[in-house]
Amino acid sequence: MKIYDVLILGAGASALMCAANLDKKLSVGIVEGNGKIAQKLKISGGGKCNITNVELSRDNYDGDQEFIFNVFESFSRDDLLNYLHANGLEPVIRKNRYYFCKESSDEIIKIFKKATKHVDMYLNNDILWVKKSGATFEVKTQAELLRAKKVVVATGGKSYQSLGASDIGLSIAKSFGIKVKEFTPALVGLTVQKEQFWMKELSGLSCQAAIKIGAKTIKEELLFAHKGISGPAILSASLYWQKGNITIDFLPDANILELIKGSKKLLSSIIPLPKRLSKALLEALHVEDIECKKITQSAKERLMRIHNYEFAPAGNFGFSKAEVCRGGVLSEELNPYTMEALDVKDLYFIGEVVDVTGELGGYNFQWAFSSAAVCAEGINSST
């Protein structure tokens, strides 16, 4: 039976980047449960794939800061952009921050298809288990038994279960005695308590907001939804929230007291927010919608809560609505310069299956690509 030099488990962003950067002399196989590669890449960013971000640092991630720094030092955003440029892809910047494919995610998928033509693809092959026998790994799928000298686990997280996502990567790690943090939903909408049900009644409305969780502040668009609150600001904020209070500034670019000073207009008319939101906020803050000049000092104090509306979310929308997962193989178990397990030679973990999760805006694809490139270089250097 053939023994591969490298078997990569998964066919997403990190798996394909790793395979594309492995020495072409190596025999490589990719094992994937789906019938097609790059399914998450395909649909991300509205089909245009938010590849990375202009503002990139380890501060944009939940995870071990030094570990993240070391990986990005080895393969940075500029390294990624140079790689794409060399392969004919010039991402465009949207909203001054986000790098997207110009036309569609097919542009980046096409690069990976070309770069992995030499790779054996085992599609529609759900992975059951991985074992090591001497110096060789055995990978059991529903269809067959594969063998390899090295195995790269790039199986992602549990979000997007409609695309076959699972926690098989954590099961593999645990079977080798490697410590993990169980997956929880991240980059996901937040549900609200009864006192904040007024937010659900505004479903479909959005506004710029600044969300504060502990020492972290996220300024982006907030979207009111049937289940609670969502939108880019909340999705990124959810990465840092597990329980307890969050604070919303509904007017991060203005001062409400300056806006109303001396005005004869109604409060709801002077607040630069959608009218329905203005009225709902006033009601939630127990402030009467009267002429600005008639407002009392007590009401002004309550009105200031428009800048620091504090409450505890009830929970989140769950895995089915999550963009990614928090958790994974603990970074302390891995070598940041190769992504190899410290206690299991020739076993590697990359991408979302590692306990590093980025904010919304291309950060997670950057992590997938960087960790994969680091892994490929580590393998190339060891063979």
N, C-alpha and C positions, 0 to 999 in steps of 0.2 A: 504494500500500500504506500502511496506517495506520502512523504513527510515534507510539508511546506517549511520554508524558512520562517515565514510569518503568516499567521492567520489573524485577520482583523474581524472582530465581532461587531456587527452594525455596519450600515452603509449611509450614515448621515454626514454632516459637515466635518466632524473630526476624523471619522474613519476614512473618508475620501481624501482629505488633506494629508493624512498620514501615508496612505497608499501611494499618493501622487509623488511624495517626497522620498520614498524608499528607493534604495539603489536598485536599478533595473536588473541587476544580476541576481537579485534575490527572487525566489519563487514565493508569490504572495497570493493568498486567497481572502475573499471577503464573504462573510456569512451574514445573511439578512433575512428577517422574517417576512418583510414585504416583497411584493413582486417587482418593485422598482426601487432604484436607489434615490437618495436625496429627497425623500418625500416632505420633510419639514422645511428644507431649503426651498423647495418648490412653492410652498404656500405662504411662506413668511413675508412680512412686509407688504401685504396685499398683493403678493405675487411678484414683488420687485426686490425682495431680500435686502433687509437693512444689514449690510455686511459688517460695518464697524462705525466708530464715532470719532468726530474731530477732537472731542475732549475725552481722552482716555487716560485713566490712572487706576491704581489699585483701590483708590477711594470709591470707585464706582462698583465695587464688588463686596459681597458678603463672603468672607472666607479668610484664611490665614494670609495676612498682608505681605509678609516676607516671601512666602511661597509664590504668591501671585506676581510679586515684583520680579523674582528670579526668572519665572517663565517669560514674562514680557521683556525682560532684558535680553533673553536669548532669541525671541522672535516678537518684534514689536508691531505696532500698527503700520509703521512705514515699511517694515519688511513685508507685511501682508500686501500693502498697496503696490509695492515694487513687484511682488510675485504676480499679482493680477495684471499689472501693466505689461510685464514680460510675456504674458499669455493672451494679450490682446483685449483685456477688459479695463475700461476706464470708468470707475464708479463716479456717480454724480452726487453732489452734496445738496441735501434738502434741509430747509429751515436752519441753514448755517451750521448744522451739527451732524446730520445723519448721512452716511455713505450708503447709497442704493445702487443696484444695477440700473443702467440707463433705461432699458426697455423692459426686461423681465428677468426673473431668477434663472431662466433657461440659459442665460449668458454664462453664469458661473458654473452651472451644472454641466454645460458643454465642455468647459475647461477640464473639469474632473473626469468626465467620460473619456476625453482624449488622453488624459494623463494616466488613466488606469486601464487602458486597452490590454495591457499585458497581464492584468490580474484576473484570476479565476473567480467568477461570481457564483455564489451559491445563494440564489434568491428563493423566496417562499420556503425558507428553512428556519423554523423556530429553534432556538438554542435551548437544549434541555439541561446540560451540565458540562462542566469542564473539569478534567482531572489531570494530574501529572504523574507519569510513570517513568521514573528515571530522569533522563534529560529531555523527554518528549511529552508534550501535552496532547491529550485526547479531548476533542470537542464533539459532543454528541448532539445531533440535531434530530428532528422528527424523521428525517429521511436517511441519514447516514452518519458514519463515524469518520471524523477527519483528524489528522495528526499534524503537529507542527512543533518546530523547535522554540518558537516564540509566539506568544498570544497577546494581542492588544485588545482590551475591552473598551469598546466605544459605543455602548448600547444605549446611551442617553438616560433620560429619566422617565417618570410615569405620566407626565402630561402628554396630551395628544394621543390618548389610548385608541382613538379611532384610526390612528396610523400604525397601530401595533406596538405602541410604547409599553414598556413594562419595567419592573425592577430586577430583571434577570442579572444585571451587572452587579447589584448588591449581593444577590444570592451567590454569584460566582466568588466575589471577594470574601464573603463570610465562610464559604466552603474551604478557603485557604487560610482561615484564621486572621484575615485582614479586617481591621475595625472600620465600621461604617456609621454614618448617621442616616437614619431612615428618611426617605423622601417625604417632603410636605409641599403643598402647592405654593408657588411663588409667581410673581408678576401676575397677580390675580385680583379681581374685584373684591371689595369688602362688604359684607352684610352689616346691617345696622340694628341697633336696639329699638324698642318701641318708641322711645323719646325722639328718635331721629327718623321715624317713618315718613315724616314730611318730605324727606329727600327722595323716597321712592315715588312719590306723587309727581315729581319733576322729571320723570324718566324721559330721556331724549335731550334734555337741556345740558349745556356745557359752559364752562367758564375757566379762565386762567386762575390758578390757585397755587398757594405754597403750603405743602403738607410737612409738618414737623413731627418727627418721631425721635425722641431722645435728642441727641446732638445733630441728627441728620435732617436736612431740609431739602425737599424736592419741589421745584417750581415747574409746573407744566399744566396741561389741560386736565381738568376734572370733568367727568361725565356722570350724570345721574342716571341710574339704571333701575329696572324693575326690582332687582334684588338688593339694591343699595347704591354704592358708589364705585365708579370705575374710571377709565380713561388713563392716559399716560402717567399723570401725577400719582394716582392711586396705585397703579400697577407697580411702579418703581418703589413707592413707599411700602407696599405690601412685603417687599423683600426684607425689610427691617422690622416689620411688626409681627409679633407672635401673640401678645396679649397686652392689655393695658390701654392707655389713652393715646390718641393722636390729636394734633391741633391743626385746624385749617384756617388759613388766611384767605378769605374770599376776595380781598382787594389788595393783592401784594404790591401793586404799582401805584397806590393812591392812599391818602389819609382821609378816612370818612369824615372826621371833624372839620377838616379844611374844605371838603366838598360841600358841606351843608351850611357853612358859616354865612349868615345873613341872607340866605336864600328864602324866597317866598314859595318855592315849589314844594310839592309833597315829597316826603322822604323817599318813597318808592320810585319817584321820577328822577331824583338827583343821583341815586346810586347807579353807577355805570355797570349794571348787570341786566340780564334779561328780566323783564318786568315781573314775570311769575316767580322768579328766584328772589328778586328784591322783596316782594310781598311775603313770600314764605319765610325768608330770613328774619324779617321784622317780627313776624308772628312768633317764630321760634325764640327770638330774643326778648319777647314781651315788650316790644316797642310799638306804640301807636303810630299809624301812618298818617301823620299830620304835617302841617307846614314846618319846614326846617327851623324857622326862626322861633317857633313856639315850643320847641322841644325842651324839656326840663334837664337839669344837670344829672338827675338820677337816670333818665332815659339815655342821655349821652354816654354814661358809663356802661349801660347795658349794650348800647349800639357799638361801642368799641370792641365788643366780642366778635364783631364781623371780621376782625383781624386775628382773633385767637379763639375760635370756636372749638372747644375741647370736648371730646367724648370718647368712649370706648367702643370700637366696632364689636359686633356680635361674633364674627367669624369671617370666613372667605367663601368665594363661589365654588371652591373645590377643584380637584384635578381636571375635571372635564372642561373647565374654563381657564385653567392656568396656562401661561405661555411656557413656563419652565418649572423645574423643581428646585427647592432648596434641599441641601443634604447630599449624601453620596459617600464615596470612599474618602476617609479622612486624609487630608493632605500630609499629615505627619507620618503616614504609612508609605509615602512615595518620595522618590528622588526628584526634586524640581528641575534637575538638569537633564533628565532622561524620561521621567514619568514611570519609571520601573518601580515595582513594589520592593521595598527595602528587604523584606524577609522571604520573598519568593522570586528567585532569579528567572528572568526572561518573561515575566508577567507584567503587563503595562496597563495603565488606566488613563483615559483621556476624555476631554469634553465634559458633558453634563453629568456623567457618572461620577465625577470627582466633586468633592464638597467645596466648590467655588461657583457662585452664582452672581451674575451681573444684573444691573438695572436694565430697564427697557431702553432700546436705542442702539442695537448692534453689539452690545457688550458681550453677550453670550456667544455669538458667532465668532467674535474676536478671540474669546477664550478657547473655543473649540479649535480654531485654526492654529493658534499659538501653541497650545498644549500638544496638538498633533504634530506640528513641525518639530517641536522639541523632542518628541518621542521618536520620530523618524530619524532625526540626526543621531539620537542616542543609539538606535538600532544599527544604523549605518556604521557608526564608530566601533561597535562591538563585534562586527562580523568581518 
